[in-house]
Amino acid sequence: MEFLSRAILSRSESTQILCEMSQIDESTLDIQQTEDGVLGRLFVFSSTSPQTAISIRKYEDVTVGRGNTNTYQLIQSTASYRHFRVYSVLVDDDMDPLVYCEDLSSNGTFLNHCLIGKGNVVLLSDGDILDVRHCASFLYQQKNITDDDYHHEYDGDEFSITHRLLGTGGFSRIYMAIENKTGRQYACKIIDKKKVSSTRFYDDHEVSILKKLNHPNIVHVAMDYNSENQFFIFEELVTGGDLFSYLTKMGTVPEVTCLFIMYQMLQALGYLHSQNIAHRDLKLENILIVSSNDSVFRIILTDFGVARCMEKGKRMSTFVGTLEYTAPEIRDLKGRSRRCKEMNMGYGKEVDIWSLGIIMYLLLSGNSPTFSSDGTIVFEDEVWKTISRQAKDLISSFLQKLPIQRPTVQEAEEHPWFFRHKSRLEKLYKTRILKQYPL
Ligand SMILES: Nc1ncnc2c1ncn2[C@@H]1O[C@H](COP(=O)(O)OP(=O)(O)OP(=O)(O)O)[C@@H](O)[C@H]1O
């Protein structure tokens, strides 16, 4: 309770005192008592209504505002019709749910006294306080799983790395970090040097590639830091989870949503390939969503851990990637890379196009693709009956066994599935992506 009293006292400095310590019913504050499926709770303190708690559940948005369709209605005229939205992203069962708050109001929602700002999103942690000034305050409570693997060697001044785990990968763990000067939230990828090969790490590491890039669909790096056993990448916090979690929640993705996701993927890949960079590990987990409030959202490509700047005229010959998404020419290399190098065989950027085909198939059907004995892709499942012929045709062209037969990014953009919506897609991209995140 000590924290709560401190929080309420300090809140009263910036807003009106909305409740007295004696008014709080302490029994309601025990998160252990919540029912199943409740990820966290918002305790509401308002001078106009009794103390109450709002439960935050998996896949259910909580909205607060003046309108009577909100989960919690504010009666004061200074509140916006929809003032803020709280939503959750579930990454893994053994990870804490990620509960975010999106500020929807020009009047502003405050997190621990700092303005979030209309359109911005913050990750909520246990004990955080959201304020709608002159209306109500909300204490966020969440039961946290202890993260036994949390330890780091960062001792710089710019950031504080928190315990909030955002995701894990084969080589790294990603935590939420706070920029000390601004209070802004970032993602901090902590790479365990022992887990990555020295070639990947020193010669061609992802940060050296990422620093060269500036694109609204590619993750932005703010800073990197090197310690004896770890390497740190501080990057923009992407607040809608990854496409894997999104697909798990949705089952399948509507074709129109998939169209805009794939269009953005082509923008990112076109940019990379034009600079002779191959990503080499495109998969649902490496495509992050900025916020999926509606069917049109920005996606961000991340994890450049095995990305490679190709030398002109030279092919690649390392066995990398994630098996399910790996092009046949990479799989064929297993155990043969040296010979291929000598013969100047290997593979090129077309491997990314293959992975794009797998991603598109997964998004539209919720399943991994199956191939017939002659290598053609099978669209047998019921779900494909409702998918356009053009979409299936594009997937088939992406998943051509021979790399040379796959379209380039530019050719894919001219495919009828995109081309018949060309002007709408361009307009949407301009207004929803470029305007907000200019190059
Ligand atoms: N900038 C970010 N903002 C929010 N979440 C992130 C961010 N970067 C990564 N994550 C989360 O962490 C997960 C793992 O990140 P990432 O793929 O970069 O790690 P990795 O160790 O390189 O993984 P891999 O084993 O695939 O190489 C992602 O799937 C995503 O859920």
Ligand as a Chemical Component Dictionary entry (heavy atoms), coordinates in Angstrom:
data_LIG
# 
_chem_comp.id                   LIG 
_chem_comp.type                 NON-POLYMER 
_chem_comp.pdbx_formal_charge   0 
_chem_comp.three_letter_code    LIG 
# 
loop_
_chem_comp_atom.comp_id 
_chem_comp_atom.atom_id 
_chem_comp_atom.alt_atom_id 
_chem_comp_atom.type_symbol 
_chem_comp_atom.charge 
_chem_comp_atom.model_Cartn_x 
_chem_comp_atom.model_Cartn_y 
_chem_comp_atom.model_Cartn_z 
_chem_comp_atom.pdbx_ordinal 
LIG N1  N1  N 0 11.388 -2.984  -31.274 1  
LIG C1  C1  C 0 10.586 -3.874  -30.702 2  
LIG N2  N2  N 0 9.459  -3.496  -30.075 3  
LIG C2  C2  C 0 8.644  -4.409  -29.490 4  
LIG N3  N3  N 0 8.871  -5.743  -29.494 5  
LIG C3  C3  C 0 9.974  -6.199  -30.105 6  
LIG C4  C4  C 0 10.901 -5.294  -30.735 7  
LIG N4  N4  N 0 11.901 -6.030  -31.277 8  
LIG C5  C5  C 0 11.620 -7.319  -30.997 9  
LIG N5  N5  N 0 10.469 -7.443  -30.289 10 
LIG C6  C6  C 0 9.843  -8.698  -29.833 11 
LIG O1  O1  O 0 10.870 -9.640  -29.519 12 
LIG C7  C7  C 0 10.784 -10.806 -30.364 13 
LIG C8  C8  C 0 12.183 -11.319 -30.690 14 
LIG O2  O2  O 0 12.950 -10.286 -31.340 15 
LIG P1  P1  P 0 14.031 -10.601 -32.462 16 
LIG O3  O3  O 0 13.383 -11.449 -33.518 17 
LIG O4  O4  O 0 14.642 -9.326  -32.911 18 
LIG O5  O5  O 0 15.089 -11.502 -31.640 19 
LIG P2  P2  P 0 16.212 -12.509 -32.190 20 
LIG O6  O6  O 0 17.013 -13.010 -31.041 21 
LIG O7  O7  O 0 16.985 -11.848 -33.268 22 
LIG O8  O8  O 0 15.314 -13.666 -32.783 23 
LIG P3  P3  P 0 15.722 -14.854 -33.782 24 
LIG O9  O9  O 0 15.881 -16.062 -32.924 25 
LIG O10 O10 O 0 14.537 -14.955 -34.701 26 
LIG O11 O11 O 0 16.971 -14.429 -34.494 27 
LIG C9  C9  C 0 9.975  -10.352 -31.577 28 
LIG O12 O12 O 0 9.295  -11.423 -32.187 29 
LIG C10 C10 C 0 9.007  -9.330  -30.945 30 
LIG O13 O13 O 0 7.885  -9.990  -30.379 31 
# 
loop_
_chem_comp_bond.comp_id 
_chem_comp_bond.atom_id_1 
_chem_comp_bond.atom_id_2 
_chem_comp_bond.value_order 
_chem_comp_bond.pdbx_ordinal 
LIG N1  C1  SING 1  
LIG C1  N2  SING 2  
LIG C1  C4  DOUB 3  
LIG N2  C2  DOUB 4  
LIG C2  N3  SING 5  
LIG N3  C3  DOUB 6  
LIG C3  C4  SING 7  
LIG C3  N5  SING 8  
LIG C4  N4  SING 9  
LIG N4  C5  DOUB 10 
LIG C5  N5  SING 11 
LIG N5  C6  SING 12 
LIG C6  O1  SING 13 
LIG C6  C10 SING 14 
LIG O1  C7  SING 15 
LIG C7  C8  SING 16 
LIG C7  C9  SING 17 
LIG C8  O2  SING 18 
LIG O2  P1  SING 19 
LIG P1  O3  DOUB 20 
LIG P1  O4  SING 21 
LIG P1  O5  SING 22 
LIG O5  P2  SING 23 
LIG P2  O6  DOUB 24 
LIG P2  O7  SING 25 
LIG P2  O8  SING 26 
LIG O8  P3  SING 27 
LIG P3  O9  DOUB 28 
LIG P3  O10 SING 29 
LIG P3  O11 SING 30 
LIG C9  O12 SING 31 
LIG C9  C10 SING 32 
LIG C10 O13 SING 33 
# 
